[in-house]
Every structure is written in C-alpha cells, then in structure tokens.
Amino acid sequence: MEMKPEQRTKVKSWAPLMLPYGLYDFDEVGTGVDIGPLGRTFGIPTAELSPDSQRYFDIHHAVSDTFESVNKRELEMGTVGMGL
C-alpha cells in the first residue's frame, strides 16, 4: 500500500472485515504497475492485490485472458477486496 501513515492506520483498522476474504497483508509497501501512477501523480492512496498465483497466471495477459475465462467466485472475492 502506498499512502500516508494515517491512511494506512485507517485501512489496517478494517482488517477484521477483510480477513474472512483472505485479505491480510496490510504492511507491504508498493502497488502494481497499472495503478502506481495514480498515487504518484494525484496522491491517491493505492494498494496492490496479490492473488493466489497457482491459477492466476494461467490466463493473466495470455491469449485466454478473456472475461469468459474468469472464475466467478474469484472475481467476486477480488471485487470485494478492491472495493473495501
């Protein structure tokens, strides 16, 4: 997560809400290449979603990377995680 210390403290206070969804690492600093510029350019707090890589890279940025290939439950879990 790239954000001001007071913002990080607030996000960490939400941990009990996120733990049931497998979201647990609130100390890692950094974001993904896709959203990093939002923080650097506009000061928007950002965080990186680090999915379970056992299946993620089977389709990520591959020819099979289509909406139809998305696992519905994993999409919902990721949406909840990013929406919190």
VEXDO-341095 format. One record per residue: residue in one letter; x, y, z of N, C-alpha, C, O in turn. Coordinates in steps of 0.05 Angstrom, whole numbers, padded with zeros to 5 digits, always signed. Atoms other than C-alpha are relative to their C-alpha. Layout:
aXYZXYZXYZXYZ/...
END
This chain:
m+00017-00023+00000+00000+00000+00000+00018+00025+00000+00037+00026+00015/e-00014-00026+00000+00025+00069-00017-00019+00021+00009-00038+00028-00006/m+00018-00021-00012-00008+00121+00027+00013+00012+00024+00034+00003+00034/k-00010-00013-00024+00003+00168+00084-00004-00018+00025-00022-00035+00025/p+00002+00017-00024+00014+00136+00153-00028+00000+00012-00037-00021+00021/e+00027+00000-00013-00054+00159+00179-00020-00015-00017-00039-00027-00007/q+00018+00016+00017-00088+00128+00118+00005-00030+00004-00014-00046+00004/r-00007+00028-00005-00051+00063+00129-00012-00010+00026-00022-00033+00027/t+00012+00007-00025-00073+00062+00201-00030-00005-00002-00041-00024+00009/k+00028+00004+00004-00145+00070+00180-00006-00026-00015-00024-00041-00007/v+00005+00025+00015-00141+00014+00128+00005-00024+00018-00010-00043+00017/k-00006+00023-00017-00108-00032+00179-00022-00004+00021-00026-00026+00030/s+00022+00003-00020-00167-00018+00227-00023-00016-00012-00040-00027+00002/w+00020+00016+00013-00211-00052+00175+00007-00029-00003-00009-00045-00014/a-00010+00028+00003-00171-00117+00178-00021-00021+00008-00024-00040-00006/p+00020+00021-00007-00226-00156+00216-00022-00004-00022-00033-00025-00024/l+00020+00002+00021-00274-00141+00158+00012-00015-00024-00003-00027-00039/m-00013+00010+00024-00223-00164+00106+00010-00029+00004+00012-00044-00016/l-00011+00027-00005-00195-00227+00139-00017-00023-00010-00005-00042-00021/p+00016+00022+00011-00254-00271+00120+00002-00004-00030-00004-00025-00041/y-00004+00001+00029-00238-00256+00047+00029-00006-00007+00036-00005-00031/g-00027+00007+00006-00166-00276+00054+00019+00024-00004+00041+00021-00015/l-00016-00024+00003-00140-00205+00055+00013+00006+00027-00001+00010+00047/y-00013+00000-00026-00088-00200+00108+00026+00016+00002+00035+00022+00024/d-00026-00013-00001-00023-00164+00088-00004+00030-00004-00007+00039-00026/f+00004-00029+00001-00030-00090+00105+00025+00015+00005+00025+00040+00008/d-00025-00013-00005+00043-00076+00116+00018+00003-00025+00037+00018-00025/e-00016-00001+00025+00071-00088+00046-00002+00027-00013-00024+00038-00015/v-00001-00026+00014+00092-00024+00012+00003-00005-00030+00020-00021-00038/g-00002+00003+00029+00081-00017-00062-00027-00004-00013-00046-00012+00001/t+00024+00005+00015+00029-00022-00116+00007-00011-00027+00031-00013-00034/g-00005+00010+00027+00021-00052-00184+00006+00021-00020+00000+00045-00016/v-00008-00018+00022+00047-00021-00247-00025+00014-00012-00023+00036-00021/d+00024-00011+00012-00025-00009-00270-00011+00024+00015-00022+00042+00003/i+00012-00022-00015-00044+00037-00213+00020+00018+00014+00012+00039+00025/g-00021-00016-00013+00022+00064-00186-00001+00030-00008+00002+00047+00010/p+00000-00028+00007+00016+00129-00227-00023+00016+00014-00020+00040+00017/l+00022-00014-00014-00050+00146-00191+00011+00012+00026+00004+00035+00033/g-00011-00010-00025-00012+00153-00126+00021+00021-00005+00021+00042+00008/r-00022-00019+00005+00049+00187-00154-00009+00026-00012+00001+00047-00005/t+00009-00024+00014+00012+00236-00198-00021+00015+00016-00021+00040+00017/f+00023-00013-00012-00051+00250-00158-00002-00003+00030-00020+00009+00043/g+00001+00003-00029-00035+00229-00087-00022-00019+00010-00029-00018+00034/i+00022+00018-00007-00090+00176-00087+00013-00024+00015+00032-00036+00005/p-00010+00023-00014-00078+00121-00035-00004-00025-00018-00026-00029-00029/t+00002+00024+00017-00064+00056-00072+00010-00025+00015+00025-00023+00034/a-00009+00025-00011-00055-00017-00055+00000-00021-00023-00012-00017-00044/e-00003+00021+00020-00037-00079-00094-00015-00025+00009-00014-00033+00032/l+00013+00026-00005-00080-00141-00099+00019-00022-00009+00027-00022-00032/s-00018+00022+00007-00035-00202-00097-00016-00026+00002-00017-00039+00023/p+00017+00024+00000-00079-00261-00118+00017-00025+00003+00042-00024-00001/d-00013+00026-00002-00062-00334-00107+00011-00006-00029-00005-00008-00047/s-00012+00003+00026-00014-00346-00164-00001-00028-00012+00008-00034-00034/q+00001+00027+00010-00029-00420-00171-00016-00002-00026-00009-00019-00043/r+00015+00000+00025-00080-00405-00226+00000+00027-00014-00007+00029-00037/y+00002-00027+00010-00076-00330-00236+00015+00004-00027+00005+00015-00046/f-00017-00004+00023-00020-00332-00287-00006-00020-00023+00008-00019-00043/d+00008+00017+00021-00053-00387-00327-00014+00016-00022-00013+00009-00046/i+00015-00016+00020-00095-00333-00361+00009+00029-00001+00005+00043-00021/h-00008-00029-00001-00066-00265-00340+00018+00007-00023+00040-00004-00026/h-00015-00010+00023-00042-00229-00402+00007-00022-00020+00028-00021-00033/a-00004+00022+00019-00048-00293-00443-00023+00002-00021-00041+00018-00017/v+00020+00001+00021-00089-00307-00505-00027-00007+00013-00048+00002+00004/s+00025+00009-00013-00140-00340-00459-00010+00020+00021-00030+00015+00035/d+00008-00020-00019-00146-00276-00417-00025+00014-00011-00024+00037-00021/t+00026-00010+00009-00220-00265-00433-00019-00001+00024-00014-00015+00043/f+00019-00001-00022-00279-00249-00389-00012-00027+00005-00018-00034+00028/e+00012+00026-00003-00307-00318-00402+00018-00019+00016+00008-00039+00027/s-00019+00017-00015-00245-00349-00370+00001+00006+00030+00014-00008+00045/v-00001-00008-00028-00256-00313-00304-00017-00018+00017-00039-00025+00010/n+00015+00016-00020-00276-00355-00245-00018+00019+00015-00008+00038+00028/k+00020-00018-00011-00340-00322-00219+00006+00006+00030+00006+00029+00038/r-00005-00004-00029-00324-00333-00145+00026+00016+00005+00026+00034+00022/e-00025-00015-00004-00253-00308-00152-00003+00030-00008+00009+00047+00004/l+00006-00027+00008-00278-00246-00189-00015+00015+00023-00008+00037+00029/e+00015-00013-00022-00327-00232-00133+00018+00005+00024+00016+00026+00037/m-00018-00004-00023-00274-00242-00079+00019+00023-00005+00024+00040+00012/g-00018-00023+00007-00226-00195-00116-00014+00026+00001-00003+00046+00009/t+00016-00025+00000-00281-00144-00125-00005+00010+00028-00003+00034+00034/v+00004-00007-00028-00297-00145-00051+00026+00012+00011+00026+00032+00025/g-00026-00009-00010-00223-00138-00035+00007+00028-00009+00016+00045+00006/m-00007-00026+00011-00212-00079-00081-00021+00021+00008-00014+00045+00010/g+00021-00019-00007-00278-00047-00061+00001+00009+00029-00008+00031+00035/l-00003-00008-00028-00262-00046+00013+00019+00022+00001+00025+00033+00022/
END
